[in-house]
């Protein structure tokens, strides 16, 4: 299942995970002069973003992207990109900012959007670290139970790095990295809160839920960060 770290509150959780990511960033910059990180959206990483924004890092050597995105423009309240930029990138003091790698370029033109997103992703390559979230239904990224496109995205052997999926809640149209792509990362963090989610990952539904694909993949370096 990976290494499990439990914390008594969200602040302690975000502090510890922030420190781990900072070490990943500094190590990668020292070894190869750059680093590529993928973060999840939603409400859980907001505190993490705020803590990372205060860290003294050579941000000009950092590229930041999203694990998945809702197919909306950045003016939308549902945009993960807008939230990440507000709480992390734009909150970093000074002029040196990380490069942002978007997923939703043309919210109303899926064909053109996918071409551009894949083209830009190919220029960057494989992430050095990925921070995943998880929903109460066991989904991660935008790979959902009961969605046929998500089933393709969960396969560890397909050659698709990015794909469109359908979420059960609005906005339904999503773009997501596949598990076959994400699992190539040197380090994968699962960032979750609440007893319900802890119970869910410990039950491991014999592969019935998307998150079981992550938990049961023995070839990945998975660390689970959890708090109440």
C-alpha positions in Angstrom: 0.0 0.0 0.0 2.9 2.3 0.4 4.3 4.2 3.4 1.6 5.8 5.6 2.1 9.0 7.6 -0.7 10.1 9.9 -1.0 13.5 11.5 -3.3 14.9 14.1 -4.5 17.9 12.1 -4.4 19.4 8.6 -1.8 22.0 9.5 0.7 19.3 10.6 -0.1 17.3 7.5 0.5 20.2 5.1 3.7 21.2 6.9 5.2 17.7 6.6 4.2 17.2 3.0 5.5 20.7 2.1 8.9 19.8 3.6 9.0 16.5 1.7 8.2 18.3 -1.6 10.8 21.0 -0.9 13.4 18.2 -0.5 12.3 16.7 -3.9 12.6 20.1 -5.5 16.0 20.9 -4.2 17.4 17.4 -4.9 16.2 17.4 -8.5 17.5 20.9 -9.1 20.9 19.9 -7.7 21.0 16.7 -9.8 19.7 18.0 -13.2 19.1 21.7 -12.8 15.3 21.5 -13.0 12.2 19.9 -11.6 8.7 19.0 -12.8 5.8 18.7 -10.3 2.2 17.7 -10.8 -0.4 18.7 -8.2 -4.1 17.8 -7.8 -6.9 20.4 -7.6 -9.9 20.6 -5.3 -9.9 21.9 -1.7 -7.5 19.5 0.0 -4.2 21.0 -1.4 -5.1 24.7 -0.7 -3.1 24.7 2.6 -0.2 22.9 1.0 0.0 25.5 -1.8 0.0 28.3 0.8 2.9 26.7 2.7 4.9 26.0 -0.5 4.5 29.6 -1.6 6.5 30.7 1.4 9.5 28.4 0.8 12.8 29.7 -0.4 13.3 27.8 -3.6 14.9 28.5 -6.9 11.5 28.7 -8.5 12.7 29.7 -11.9 13.9 26.1 -12.3 10.6 24.6 -11.4 7.7 23.6 -13.8 4.3 23.0 -12.1 1.3 21.3 -13.7 -1.9 19.6 -12.7 -2.7 16.0 -12.4 -6.1 16.7 -14.0 -8.4 19.7 -14.8 -12.0 20.5 -15.4 -12.6 21.6 -19.0 -13.4 25.2 -18.1 -11.6 28.5 -18.6 -9.5 30.1 -15.9 -12.3 32.6 -15.3 -14.5 29.8 -14.0 -14.8 29.2 -10.2 -14.2 25.5 -11.0 -10.8 26.0 -12.6 -8.0 24.2 -10.8 -5.5 26.2 -12.7 -6.9 29.5 -11.4 -6.8 28.2 -7.8 -3.2 26.9 -8.1 -2.0 30.2 -9.6 -3.7 32.2 -6.9 -2.5 30.2 -3.9 0.9 29.1 -5.1 2.4 30.7 -8.2 1.2 34.3 -7.7 1.7 34.1 -3.9 5.4 33.4 -4.2 7.3 36.6 -3.2 9.6 38.2 -5.8 10.0 38.0 -9.5 11.2 34.4 -9.8 8.2 32.3 -10.5 7.7 28.6 -11.6 6.6 27.8 -15.1 3.0 26.7 -15.3 2.0 23.8 -17.6 -1.7 24.0 -18.3 -4.2 21.3 -19.4 -7.2 23.4 -20.4 -6.1 25.7 -23.2 -9.3 25.6 -25.3 -12.2 24.6 -23.1 -14.6 24.5 -26.0 -12.5 22.7 -28.6 -11.4 19.3 -27.2 -9.5 18.2 -30.3 -7.3 21.4 -30.5 -6.9 21.3 -26.7 -5.6 17.7 -26.6 -3.1 18.4 -29.4 -1.7 21.4 -27.6 -1.7 19.7 -24.1 0.1 16.6 -25.4 2.6 18.7 -27.4 3.5 20.8 -24.3 3.7 17.7 -22.1 6.1 16.0 -24.5 8.4 19.0 -24.2 8.6 18.5 -20.4 8.6 14.7 -20.0 8.1 12.7 -16.8 7.3 14.4 -13.5 9.8 14.2 -10.6 7.0 14.1 -8.1 3.2 13.8 -8.2 0.7 14.8 -5.5 -2.6 12.9 -5.8 -5.8 13.5 -4.1 -8.7 11.1 -3.7 -12.5 11.5 -3.7 -14.9 9.7 -1.4 -15.8 7.4 -4.3 -12.2 6.3 -4.6 -11.3 8.3 -7.7 -8.0 10.0 -8.2 -6.9 12.5 -10.8 -10.1 12.5 -13.0 -10.3 8.7 -13.2 -13.7 7.8 -12.0 -15.5 4.5 -11.2 -18.0 3.5 -13.8 -16.6 5.7 -16.5 -15.4 3.8 -19.6 -12.8 6.4 -20.5 -11.4 6.3 -17.0 -11.0 2.5 -17.3 -8.6 3.1 -20.2 -6.8 5.7 -18.1 -6.4 3.3 -15.2 -4.6 0.6 -17.4 -0.9 0.5 -16.4 0.1 -0.5 -19.9 -1.7 1.9 -22.3 0.3 4.4 -24.3 -2.1 7.4 -23.6 -0.6 10.1 -21.4 -3.7 12.4 -21.4 -7.3 11.7 -22.0 -10.8 13.1 -21.5 -13.1 11.5 -18.9 -16.6 12.1 -17.5 -17.1 13.1 -13.9 -20.3 12.2 -12.1 -20.5 15.8 -10.8 -20.5 19.2 -12.6 -18.5 20.2 -14.5 -18.6 16.7 -16.1 -16.0 17.1 -18.8 -12.4 16.5 -17.5 -8.9 16.1 -18.8 -6.6 13.8 -16.9 -3.2 12.2 -17.0 -3.4 8.5 -17.2 -2.1 6.1 -14.5 0.4 4.7 -17.0 2.0 8.2 -17.2 1.7 9.2 -13.6 3.2 5.9 -12.3 6.5 6.8 -14.1 7.1 9.5 -11.5 10.0 9.1 -9.1 7.8 9.8 -6.2 4.0 9.7 -5.7 2.2 11.3 -2.7 -1.4 10.6 -1.8 -2.7 13.6 0.1 -6.0 12.9 2.0 -7.9 13.9 5.0 -10.8 12.3 7.1 -11.4 9.0 8.7 -13.7 7.9 5.8 -10.8 8.2 3.3 -8.4 6.4 5.7 -10.9 3.5 6.0 -11.4 3.4 2.3 -7.7 3.0 1.4 -7.2 0.4 4.1 -10.1 -1.7 2.9 -8.6 -1.9 -0.6 -11.6 -3.1 -2.6 -9.8 -5.8 -4.5 -9.3 -3.5 -7.5 -12.9 -2.3 -7.6 -12.1 1.4 -7.1 -9.7 3.5 -9.1 -7.5 4.2 -6.1 -6.9 0.5 -5.7 -4.9 0.7 -8.9 -2.4 3.0 -7.1 -2.4 1.2 -3.8 -1.8 -2.2 -5.4 0.9 -1.1 -7.8 4.1 -2.4 -6.2 6.4 -0.8 -8.7 5.7 2.8 -7.6 7.2 4.8 -4.7 4.0 5.7 -2.9 3.8 7.8 0.3 0.4 8.5 1.9 0.0 11.7 3.9 -3.2 11.7 6.0 -4.8 13.7 8.8 -8.3 13.8 10.4 
